C-alpha cells in the first residue's frame, strides 16, 4: 500500500519491473490509522513525515487482526544488507555515525539507488 495515486504506483511498478499487487491509500486515512504518516508534518522524520511500516495480519473467518507492526529501524532484520554494512568499520556512513573527516555521510536511507539509477 502506498499513499500515491494509483496511476503513479502503476507507472513505478512498470519502471521497476514489479508484478506484485499494490494498492493506493491516496486521499484516505489509512496511513495515519496504521501509524506510518503523522496527522501533521514533523521535522526530522523520514521523507517528509512518511515512513515505511510492516504489518502482519491474521484473518479468522470474517475478522481480520493486525498481529504485528514495526517501522523504521525495526524492519532492518528483513534485509541482510543492513546487517553486513553495520559490521564494517565505517558502517553505513550515515550522519548519526562517527566517520573520519572528509568521508561522505548522508541521512539514513538516502544513499541507496534503484536498479536504473546507476
Secondary structure, 3 states (H helix, E strand, C coil): CECCCHHHHHHHHHHHCCCCCCCECCCCCHHHHCCCECCCCCCCCCCCCECCEEEEEEEECCEEEEEEEEEHHHHHHHCHHHHHHHHCCCCCCECCCCCCCCCCCECCCCCCCCCCCC
